[in-house]
Every structure is written in C-alpha cells, then in structure tokens.
Amino acid sequence: MRAEQTRQDAVESTAWKVLEAKLRRVHPVGQISMDEQDFSARLVSLLGRTTRDTSSLFPRSILEAAPHLKTLSSTSFEDPHLGATWRLRRAYQGDVEGVIDGMRGQNLSRPLPRSIWKLIIEDRYVDFTKLFASMDPGYDPNDEPKDFGGGYALIKKDHLAAKRPVRTESDWIRIFAAWESGVIILYPHRKTELLGYRSHVDNVFRAAPQDPIAAINFDVEARQHYEKSPFQLDDFNKLQAPLLAQMFRARSGGVKRGHESQPGPTSSKRASVICHNWNFGSCSDPCANRRKHGTCSECGDQHRALDSESCFALLQARHGRGDHGGDNGTGELQQ
C-alpha cells in the first residue's frame, strides 16, 4: 500500500513539473515567482479560483488540511446522478452572475427572472408562489437584491411581497413547466427524473380531484425535503414522508363522516332560519330541527320572544293563537 502511494506521488509530482515547465515558456519568469511556495498555490493564484477535486465535495486545499473529509466526500457520490448535479452546481458557482446573464439571453417560452435563475443554479428550493407572481407581464425580471454594503441589501418592496397563490392544478402545471425548463437547461441529466416526479404529483391530483391543494402542498414539501437532503425526486420511497404528511394533515382537519362532511344548500339554509319554537320556549339546545337559536324572531335581539312582553304579543298575533304548535319544517309554528 505504501509503495503504491509512493508511486502515485511520484507520478503527480512529475506531472506538476511538466506543467510548471510549460508555464515558464508562456509567462516571463518575473511574473511567476518560482520560490519555495507550493506550486499548486501559485497555479490557483494564476487561474484566479480554488482548484477542486472533481470527485469530492471539498476543495483540494481543504482535503490536504483535513484528509479525513475524503471519506465523507466519497460516500456523497455513490449515486452518480446526484454526483452529476453536484459537479455542475460547483462549476456554475464559479460565476453565478455570468451563468444568469447567459440564461437570460436564451429564447425561452417562459422567461425566468434573475432571482429564480439563481435559485435553480444553486439547486435550491423555488417558491412557486413567487415564480407565479413573476409571470405577470409587469414584473421586473431584474429582481435580485442590490448589495448595500455592511451586510445589507436593497430590495424593492413589490419584489419582496410579490406572491401569487397557487390554487388549481392548471396553475401548478404552468408553473412547474416553467421551473422544469430552467432546471433541465442547467442540469440536463435531470430530465427523466423530473418527468417521473411530475407523474407522482399527477397521481396525487387524481387521488384527490376535489382538493388540488393536497397535491400542491405535497409538491412543496417534497422539494423542500430535496433541498435539505438531495435525492432523486422520482424515487417514490423518498416521497413517502411528504405524502404521509398530507394524509395526516387532512385527517387532523376534522373531516366529518356522512352527509355532515359536505353540507348541502338545504342544510345551510335550514341552519340560518330562526327557530320559532325556541322563541316560544318549547325547544332546547341543540335544536332538534337544526334551526337557529339565540335570536328573537320578532326584533332580532339576543333573547327569546317569550322573555319580552311586546315581542311575545307580536309572535302570538302573527300566528293567530295563544298557544304554540309544532315546527312545520320551515322554522314556523304549525297551526
């Protein structure tokens, strides 16, 4: 093992010497000081950025100081799909603004503002309510915060508060298509993954056709979960947690059984009718006929007509009798 490591070190050292000799021919000696400094550090200075190992999450300089991180970085790339995403993301981070300028110059059917492009480049969660708002014709695509110095940034008020609720399946489909097109341009290997993920969300829409918010919230939780711990979005096993979260949320909402779960117009109308039997003193809470208690049928105040001499007289006169009958199903006393 030690002999193999020695051989690899010798090969790498030779390669660096060859590169160093070539650089000597390209640049005058005075511009590249060949002193006791580490040559890799001089090369970093020449290129203007930190060199990175393409198979590691960490820069080479970090791995040299903390070699124990090599084990962590190697396990992160066991999935070649996620590894490809990480490598592209790292490449884009070298010049995020340049990548955004390039993307803004593309002829897309659904142009994206700078703030959304930045989130996609960094492989971060995109709030679809903000993306939806950015689709309005009057929205300024140059919506990134302006650096004010001292850790502060200037943000236009309309950009900060710009959100448009996503309420329907058609809304979600339109927004997802815009986001997906941006992701696929920058991360083309994710096309099949997003196609499979779209199919899973469609299944949730089909399972609850009368409640599109369930699928919309499922999508939010799935993509937020992805940002915290990346995984392939079309992996249904990884989507179990956000799916179960929606199921439990629906149950905790106090869904009633039977006809009470979906009150029709007749039951709503009945509940708004004042109970005359209650005003006559012959009906107790709760009303057996689902009438409205607590309101006088004659003056509208919060008392029974029986408790007011004038109101009770009006109630008796209106029904033409001195005693009370039963409820005829409309809130009126039977004759």
Rosetta blueprint (number, residue, H / E / L):
1 M L
2 R H
3 A H
4 E H
5 Q H
6 T H
7 R H
8 Q H
9 D H
10 A H
11 V H
12 E H
13 S H
14 T H
15 A H
16 W H
17 K H
18 V H
19 L H
20 E H
21 A H
22 K H
23 L H
24 R H
25 R H
26 V H
27 H L
28 P L
29 V L
30 G L
31 Q L
32 I L
33 S L
34 M L
35 D L
36 E L
37 Q L
38 D L
39 F H
40 S H
41 A H
42 R H
43 L H
44 V H
45 S H
46 L H
47 L H
48 G L
49 R L
50 T L
51 T L
52 R E
53 D L
54 T L
55 S L
56 S L
57 L L
58 F L
59 P E
60 R H
61 S H
62 I H
63 L H
64 E H
65 A H
66 A L
67 P L
68 H L
69 L H
70 K H
71 T H
72 L H
73 S H
74 S H
75 T H
76 S L
77 F L
78 E L
79 D L
80 P H
81 H H
82 L H
83 G H
84 A H
85 T H
86 W H
87 R H
88 L H
89 R H
90 R H
91 A H
92 Y H
93 Q H
94 G H
95 D H
96 V H
97 E H
98 G H
99 V H
100 I H
101 D H
102 G H
103 M H
104 R H
105 G L
106 Q L
107 N L
108 L L
109 S L
110 R L
111 P L
112 L L
113 P L
114 R H
115 S H
116 I H
117 W H
118 K H
119 L H
120 I H
121 I H
122 E L
123 D L
124 R L
125 Y L
126 V L
127 D L
128 F H
129 T H
130 K H
131 L H
132 F H
133 A H
134 S H
135 M L
136 D L
137 P L
138 G L
139 Y L
140 D L
141 P L
142 N L
143 D L
144 E L
145 P L
146 K E
147 D E
148 F E
149 G E
150 G L
151 G L
152 Y E
153 A E
154 L E
155 I L
156 K L
157 K H
158 D H
159 H H
160 L H
161 A L
162 A L
163 K L
164 R L
165 P L
166 V L
167 R L
168 T L
169 E H
170 S H
171 D H
172 W H
173 I H
174 R H
175 I H
176 F H
177 A H
178 A H
179 W H
180 E H
181 S H
182 G H
183 V H
184 I H
185 I H
186 L H
187 Y L
188 P H
189 H H
190 R H
191 K H
192 T H
193 E H
194 L H
195 L H
196 G H
197 Y H
198 R H
199 S H
200 H H
201 V H
202 D H
203 N H
204 V H
205 F H
206 R H
207 A H
208 A L
209 P L
210 Q L
211 D L
212 P H
213 I H
214 A H
215 A H
216 I H
217 N H
218 F H
219 D H
220 V H
221 E H
222 A H
223 R H
224 Q H
225 H H
226 Y H
227 E H
228 K H
229 S L
230 P L
231 F L
232 Q L
233 L L
234 D L
235 D L
236 F H
237 N H
238 K H
239 L H
240 Q H
241 A H
242 P H
243 L H
244 L H
245 A H
246 Q H
247 M H
248 F H
249 R H
250 A H
251 R H
252 S H
253 G L
254 G L
255 V L
256 K L
257 R L
258 G H
259 H H
260 E H
261 S H
262 Q L
263 P L
264 G L
265 P H
266 T H
267 S H
268 S H
269 K H
270 R H
271 A H
272 S L
273 V L
274 I E
275 C L
276 H H
277 N H
278 W H
279 N H
280 F H
281 G L
282 S L
283 C L
284 S L
285 D L
286 P L
287 C L
288 A L
289 N L
290 R L
291 R L
292 K E
293 H L
294 G L
295 T L
296 C L
297 S L
298 E L
299 C L
300 G L
301 D L
302 Q L
303 H L
304 R L
305 A H
306 L H
307 D H
308 S L
309 E H
310 S H
311 C H
312 F H
313 A H
314 L H
315 L H
316 Q H
317 A H
318 R H
319 H H
320 G L
321 R L
322 G L
323 D L
324 H L
325 G L
326 G L
327 D E
328 N L
329 G L
330 T L
331 G L
332 E L
333 L E
334 Q L
335 Q L
